Amino acid sequence: MDTRRILTALLLAVFAGSSVQAADIIVKPGAYTIEKALQEAREARRLNGAEQVCIHLSEGTYRLNQPIIIRPEDNGTRIVADGKVTVSGGVRLTGWKKEGKYYVAQVPDFNGRPLEFRQLWVNGRKAVRARDVADFNDMYRIRAIDKAKEILYVPAAAVKKIVNARYAEMVIHEMWCVANLRIKNIKIQGDSAAVTFHQPESHVHFMHPWPSPMITTNGHNSAFYLTNAKELLDTEGEWYLDARASKVYYLPRKGENMATAEVEVPALETLLKVEGTPDNPVTNVSINGVTFSHATWMRPSISGHAPLQAGMYMIEAYKLRPKKIRPNGDHKLDNQGWVGRPAAAVMVDCADGVDFNACRFEHLASSGLDYHTYIKGGNVQGCTFSDIGGNGIVAGSFGPEAHEAHLPYDPSDKRIICTGLNISDNLITDVTNEDWGCVGIAAGFVKDIKICHNEISEVSYTGISMGWGWNQQVCSMSNNLVEGNLIHHYAKHMYDTAGIYTLGSQPHSFVQENVVSDIYSPSYAHDPNHWFYLYTDEGSSCITVRNNWTPAEKFLKNANGPCNVWENNGPMVADSIKAKAGIRK
């Protein structure tokens, strides 16, 4: 196969009477990498005066051993897929052998180190990391909690199989989040068992009050499932990684031939980084028609994962006694917390006018696409997000790690705030399929953002979440628009949810002409009635909510601030508005 083919042509193009030199670079999969093409493009600018460069990716899979980085030196670059193009952070597993009831493959090193992973795909279909239940409705529930000693008490029958498992994990349902806790010790005590966990997640998990394991009087104690133990590998389509031996065990599904199966595991956490600086941003760059696939996220295996909301994991959190008195009408605060941000397959920082058009983001462990800080403009249009463990799209800061999560965030350098991003006409489906507390589109401290005409379905929690801070103080958020989105089949696993959810003061913002319907009803939700179609949560202020079609007027306005406007929401909204929601053809 021809692994290196470069065609660089300097063309003279005339736009509105002015001359612009342009370069085209054609790349094929193999030894000639996308990184090399970017370097070639820089040389075309430096030596030949090219102002606009188009890198054409020929059909095929481009396997990475490190992230692609687009820098300010790449301003004016277009990357275009000519055919089906996949940029992959995955490694193919081959050489499967039958050992007893399992098929086993040796896991190769990656970049000189043992490869660990939390996901595996067979013939493009995600396999199940060995767990104790096939149907989540069959999950056991905790019995008691001792926060001081950092112990959960569970039925002994739930854990008897894994008493001696070294690296088992518990995934526990906590109102609007799930926590991944690495099990340290199990001590059987009659028909109950005391379970303790590794640090740092144990301390964080037992100190924070919201969300928290639930002990109720109505039988809705927090449910949990167990995973990552060979003792749980008993169902077709399940797998287990013995990380110490670098061996993976798999029970094939009916019809799968492991001699010919295409088995992929993720090795890289981030596939593409767009990285400028505040004073020298990446500008005028577009990615067109590229598929980003097989990115990992290993933090839960290293430090556990105890989120606050929308996948933002807690670094430190604790209860306040007495409660903190806050100014200007906000209710007393009973906790403090500081959060970190999960990884993403594609990260954008310090960028002006960076676009993703008709791209696919699939088979990913954490967030799909993340526009973080110092963002101006940009379009995410006509893309598909599917089979993603965390959030589909993330936009804006959720506060730096040193910023307490309940404080208004209004940095003196206004450029930090994600401003003017347009997210439109995207299909977002089967995201949040591991971190159930994540959402389809998560927008934090954002300004002038437009989230319009997307279709969002099969999400574990909320469809669109906009805003952050849990307070009504004016900060950096304003002029945001959520319009014409079609959201259905949401809240697959979590409640305290809505199709569209807001937080914080957002003057001159509008949630309008959306359609929200078809919520799931999981049996293990902590409060079976605590779900909504539209939900303005703590501090939501100066937001207009109008002309949104929902099957019923099931809305929540919780601890809102001033000047919100609600007009004509529910089943009475005109069919003409309802018909226009979703992706525009």
Salt bridges, closest charged atoms under 4 A:
ASP24 OD1 - HIS56 NE2 3.01
GLU43 OE1 - ARG46 NH2 2.60
ASP74 OD1 - ARG42 NE 2.75
ASP82 OD2 - HIS56 ND1 3.21
GLU99 OE1 - LYS247 NZ 3.95
GLU150 OE2 - HIS203 ND1 3.14
GLU169 OE2 - ARG118 NH1 2.95
GLU169 OE2 - ARG129 NH2 3.19
GLU174 OE2 - HIS205 NE2 2.32
ASP191 OD1 - ARG143 NH1 3.38
GLU201 OE2 - ARG182 NE 2.74
ASP234 OD2 - LYS161 NZ 3.40
GLU256 OE2 - ARG253 NH1 3.18
GLU264 OE2 - ARG63 NH2 2.46
GLU264 OE2 - ARG92 NE 3.10
ASP279 OD1 - ARG415 NH1 2.81
ASP349 OD1 - HIS372 ND1 3.58
GLU362 OE1 - ARG360 NE 3.16
ASP370 OD1 - ARG341 NH2 2.72
ASP387 OD2 - HIS363 ND1 2.71
GLU404 OE2 - HIS406 ND1 2.73
ASP410 OD1 - LYS414 NZ 2.64
ASP413 OD1 - ARG415 NE 2.94
ASP425 OD2 - ARG584 NH2 2.75
GLU434 OE2 - LYS126 NZ 2.68
ASP435 OD2 - HIS305 NE2 2.72
GLU455 OE2 - HIS488 NE2 2.86
GLU458 OE1 - LYS492 NZ 3.27
ASP496 OD1 - HIS530 NE2 2.79
GLU538 OE1 - HIS331 NE2 2.78
